[in-house]
Amino acid sequence: NMSNLRPRLCVLEKGESGYGFHLHTEKGKSGQFIRLVEPDTPASASGLLAGDRLMFVNGENVEDESHQQVVSRIRATTGALKLIVVDVDTAALLNKYNLKCQKEFVTEGIALPARDSVSDAESNGSPRKASPVPRENGD
């Protein structure tokens, strides 16, 4: 269901052995990807998943930054590390509509262009608008 696709905010408190995830670049793709999330680490607790693409670090868009720039940002973090990531399906959806990832999408969902199945997406989010289904179970 496309209306459930949205970026995720993962908040990590640095543990004694770091955050517990690895970043890498993927051949032929721009951006940084989460390669490995170690079990029982701040990364796994935050909901970070291997294969996620990193979009924001502490509120700053890092889509076009180099691996080194992103790593430096993460290392320079004091306090909680806030990562906004998209999974493969969400990245594909953004790509399909040529949308830039916005921080608001985390809470509000992705606003798709009007010409596509938007009415469908809206009715899923708010039960008020959904038409009542006639009951045929003969209470």
Residue frames as qw, qx, qy, qz and C-alpha x, y, z in Angstrom:
[[0.000, 0.889, 0.458, 0.000, 0.00, 0.00, 0.00],
 [0.477, 0.471, -0.013, 0.742, 1.69, 3.17, -1.22],
 [0.248, -0.823, -0.049, -0.508, 0.13, 5.46, 1.36],
 [0.800, -0.591, -0.011, 0.100, 2.06, 3.68, 4.11],
 [0.758, 0.198, -0.031, 0.621, 5.40, 4.43, 2.51],
 [0.085, -0.974, 0.031, -0.209, 7.16, 7.25, 4.25],
 [0.406, 0.521, -0.564, 0.495, 10.61, 8.17, 5.53],
 [0.747, -0.544, -0.375, 0.072, 11.37, 7.06, 9.09],
 [0.047, -0.815, 0.388, -0.427, 13.05, 9.00, 11.86],
 [0.872, -0.180, -0.395, 0.228, 15.48, 6.87, 13.85],
 [0.192, -0.870, 0.287, -0.352, 16.90, 8.36, 17.04],
 [0.868, 0.033, -0.408, 0.282, 20.06, 6.74, 18.37],
 [0.424, -0.860, 0.266, -0.102, 21.72, 7.30, 21.72],
 [0.508, 0.581, -0.625, 0.116, 25.38, 6.41, 21.35],
 [0.919, -0.387, -0.059, -0.047, 26.28, 3.24, 23.26],
 [0.563, -0.668, 0.418, 0.252, 29.63, 2.19, 24.68],
 [0.567, -0.075, 0.654, 0.494, 30.53, 0.53, 21.40],
 [0.023, 0.100, -0.440, -0.892, 29.14, 3.25, 19.15],
 [0.567, 0.161, 0.043, -0.807, 25.82, 3.15, 17.32],
 [0.578, 0.016, 0.811, -0.086, 25.92, -0.35, 15.87],
 [0.711, 0.618, 0.318, -0.103, 25.43, 0.32, 12.16],
 [0.497, -0.229, 0.479, 0.686, 27.63, 0.48, 9.09],
 [0.415, 0.774, 0.070, -0.473, 27.32, 2.91, 6.19],
 [0.515, -0.119, 0.627, 0.573, 28.32, 2.22, 2.64],
 [0.386, 0.503, -0.215, -0.742, 27.80, 3.50, -0.87],
 [0.755, 0.244, 0.608, -0.024, 26.15, 1.33, -3.51],
 [0.341, -0.122, 0.597, 0.716, 27.64, 1.04, -6.97],
 [0.037, 0.348, 0.648, 0.677, 25.79, 3.17, -9.50],
 [0.284, -0.797, -0.515, -0.141, 23.58, 4.81, -6.86],
 [0.119, 0.563, -0.281, 0.768, 24.09, 8.14, -5.21],
 [0.606, -0.598, 0.063, -0.521, 23.77, 8.45, -1.47],
 [0.012, 0.380, -0.852, 0.360, 24.72, 6.49, 1.62],
 [0.777, -0.209, -0.437, -0.402, 23.08, 3.24, 2.61],
 [0.585, -0.509, 0.535, -0.336, 22.84, 1.39, 5.91],
 [0.527, 0.356, -0.754, -0.165, 24.72, -1.84, 5.33],
 [0.564, -0.128, -0.791, 0.199, 24.62, -3.67, 8.60],
 [0.449, -0.616, 0.145, -0.631, 22.64, -3.16, 11.79],
 [0.320, 0.175, -0.874, 0.323, 24.08, -5.09, 14.71],
 [0.565, -0.540, -0.589, -0.208, 21.59, -6.72, 17.12],
 [0.593, -0.673, -0.341, 0.282, 21.06, -5.19, 20.57],
 [0.422, -0.033, 0.012, 0.906, 22.59, -1.84, 19.63],
 [0.146, 0.518, 0.232, -0.810, 21.22, 1.72, 19.57],
 [0.232, 0.232, -0.573, -0.751, 20.78, 1.26, 15.79],
 [0.244, -0.224, -0.918, -0.221, 18.60, -1.84, 16.07],
 [0.069, -0.496, -0.679, 0.536, 16.60, -0.29, 18.92],
 [0.133, 0.445, -0.011, -0.885, 15.90, 2.79, 16.76],
 [0.697, 0.508, 0.438, -0.253, 14.35, 0.74, 13.97],
 [0.195, 0.707, -0.523, -0.434, 17.19, 1.30, 11.52],
 [0.911, 0.154, 0.376, -0.063, 17.28, -1.44, 8.87],
 [0.437, -0.278, 0.621, 0.588, 19.97, -2.72, 6.54],
 [0.317, 0.426, 0.685, 0.498, 19.29, -1.38, 3.05],
 [0.013, -0.903, -0.357, 0.238, 17.83, 1.91, 4.27],
 [0.480, 0.494, 0.082, 0.720, 19.05, 4.97, 2.42],
 [0.358, -0.519, -0.353, 0.691, 20.20, 7.80, 4.65],
 [0.212, 0.763, 0.402, 0.459, 18.48, 11.11, 3.82],
 [0.140, -0.863, 0.105, -0.473, 19.01, 13.42, 6.80],
 [0.645, -0.119, -0.533, 0.535, 21.51, 13.52, 9.64],
 [0.254, -0.472, -0.418, 0.733, 20.40, 15.72, 12.55],
 [0.251, 0.803, 0.356, -0.406, 18.03, 17.62, 10.26],
 [0.077, 0.680, -0.438, -0.583, 20.57, 18.26, 7.48],
 [0.884, 0.416, 0.076, -0.199, 19.95, 16.72, 4.07],
 [0.381, -0.583, 0.658, 0.286, 22.87, 14.45, 3.16],
 [0.849, 0.408, 0.317, -0.107, 21.57, 12.89, -0.07],
 [0.655, 0.725, -0.104, 0.186, 24.33, 14.43, -2.17],
 [0.266, -0.838, 0.471, -0.074, 27.13, 14.41, 0.38],
 [0.545, 0.429, -0.719, 0.047, 30.17, 12.17, 0.13],
 [0.812, -0.279, -0.504, 0.093, 30.67, 9.18, 2.39],
 [0.502, 0.033, -0.407, 0.762, 33.34, 11.09, 4.30],
 [0.176, -0.352, 0.040, -0.919, 31.08, 14.14, 4.82],
 [0.725, -0.404, -0.322, -0.456, 28.28, 11.99, 6.18],
 [0.785, -0.180, -0.485, 0.341, 30.60, 10.03, 8.48],
 [0.286, 0.185, -0.303, 0.890, 32.05, 13.30, 9.79],
 [0.427, -0.424, -0.103, -0.792, 28.56, 14.62, 10.54],
 [0.831, -0.356, -0.396, -0.160, 27.69, 11.47, 12.45],
 [0.689, -0.046, -0.436, 0.577, 30.97, 11.54, 14.40],
 [0.112, 0.285, -0.183, 0.934, 30.47, 15.20, 15.30],
 [0.520, -0.554, -0.430, -0.487, 27.08, 14.48, 16.87],
 [0.041, 0.142, -0.717, 0.682, 26.67, 15.29, 20.54],
 [0.550, 0.114, 0.437, -0.703, 23.61, 13.88, 22.23],
 [0.716, 0.284, 0.624, -0.132, 21.08, 11.85, 20.28],
 [0.096, -0.216, 0.664, 0.710, 21.82, 11.09, 16.63],
 [0.580, 0.485, 0.422, -0.500, 18.73, 11.71, 14.50],
 [0.144, -0.164, 0.776, 0.592, 18.67, 9.90, 11.18],
 [0.676, 0.422, 0.219, -0.563, 15.91, 10.11, 8.60],
 [0.206, -0.229, 0.877, 0.369, 16.00, 7.10, 6.29],
 [0.739, 0.279, -0.063, -0.610, 13.92, 5.63, 3.49],
 [0.686, -0.084, 0.719, 0.073, 13.59, 1.96, 2.65],
 [0.271, -0.037, 0.726, 0.630, 13.87, 0.65, -0.90],
 [0.139, 0.618, 0.747, 0.204, 10.14, 0.99, -1.65],
 [0.084, -0.889, -0.258, 0.367, 9.91, 4.52, -0.28],
 [0.266, -0.515, 0.418, 0.700, 13.01, 5.56, -2.22],
 [0.247, 0.208, 0.788, 0.525, 11.47, 4.11, -5.39],
 [0.062, 0.795, 0.602, -0.035, 8.22, 6.02, -4.78],
 [0.157, -0.821, 0.025, 0.548, 10.06, 9.32, -4.29],
 [0.299, -0.286, 0.629, 0.659, 12.07, 8.58, -7.39],
 [0.266, 0.461, 0.795, 0.290, 9.01, 7.72, -9.48],
 [0.040, 0.907, 0.418, 0.024, 7.40, 11.09, -8.76],
 [0.486, 0.464, -0.101, 0.734, 10.72, 12.91, -8.76],
 [0.438, -0.854, -0.130, -0.250, 10.08, 14.09, -5.20],
 [0.278, 0.507, -0.586, 0.568, 12.76, 15.34, -2.85],
 [0.564, -0.389, -0.691, 0.232, 12.64, 13.75, 0.57],
 [0.164, -0.652, 0.099, -0.733, 11.22, 16.24, 3.09],
 [0.065, 0.124, -0.796, 0.589, 11.43, 16.01, 6.86],
 [0.547, 0.003, 0.219, -0.808, 7.66, 16.61, 7.01],
 [0.700, 0.111, -0.586, -0.393, 7.05, 13.32, 5.18],
 [0.242, 0.112, -0.888, 0.375, 8.07, 11.47, 8.35],
 [0.184, 0.227, 0.671, -0.682, 5.00, 12.71, 10.21],
 [0.502, 0.426, 0.112, -0.744, 2.63, 13.70, 7.41],
 [0.752, 0.279, 0.588, 0.108, 3.36, 11.02, 4.85],
 [0.307, -0.132, 0.505, 0.796, 4.41, 11.62, 1.26],
 [0.432, 0.638, 0.254, -0.584, 2.22, 14.04, -0.68],
 [0.501, 0.117, 0.703, 0.490, 1.91, 12.57, -4.15],
 [0.116, 0.110, -0.334, -0.929, 0.98, 14.60, -7.23],
 [0.557, 0.186, 0.360, -0.725, -2.78, 14.87, -7.66],
 [0.631, 0.314, -0.445, -0.552, -3.12, 12.89, -10.88],
 [0.422, 0.133, -0.896, 0.022, -2.34, 9.57, -9.27],
 [0.557, -0.435, -0.697, -0.119, -4.26, 7.46, -6.76],
 [0.065, 0.282, -0.442, 0.849, -4.43, 10.23, -4.18],
 [0.646, -0.327, -0.058, -0.687, -8.11, 9.77, -3.30],
 [0.876, -0.095, -0.473, 0.011, -7.24, 6.19, -2.43],
 [0.500, 0.157, -0.528, 0.668, -4.40, 7.29, -0.17],
 [0.211, -0.357, 0.226, -0.881, -6.56, 9.85, 1.62],
 [0.771, -0.325, -0.196, -0.511, -9.38, 7.49, 2.50],
 [0.791, -0.034, -0.555, 0.256, -6.91, 5.08, 4.09],
 [0.308, 0.227, -0.462, 0.800, -5.60, 7.69, 6.47],
 [0.265, -0.060, 0.382, -0.883, -8.89, 8.96, 7.88],
 [0.046, 0.281, 0.958, -0.012, -11.69, 6.53, 8.67],
 [0.245, 0.514, 0.384, -0.727, -14.14, 9.44, 8.87],
 [0.373, 0.476, -0.340, -0.720, -14.20, 9.81, 5.09],
 [0.034, 0.093, -0.963, -0.250, -14.40, 6.12, 4.32],
 [0.623, -0.151, -0.279, -0.715, -17.86, 5.00, 3.24],
 [0.589, -0.265, 0.640, -0.417, -19.53, 2.67, 5.73],
 [0.255, 0.147, -0.908, -0.298, -19.50, -0.97, 4.72],
 [0.746, -0.234, -0.100, -0.615, -22.94, -2.58, 4.97],
 [0.296, -0.330, 0.857, -0.262, -22.92, -5.38, 7.49],
 [0.756, 0.088, -0.420, -0.494, -24.11, -8.70, 6.19],
 [0.266, 0.202, -0.907, 0.257, -23.40, -10.93, 9.11],
 [0.599, -0.453, -0.477, -0.457, -26.95, -10.95, 10.49],
 [0.061, -0.428, 0.629, -0.646, -26.13, -10.04, 14.09]]
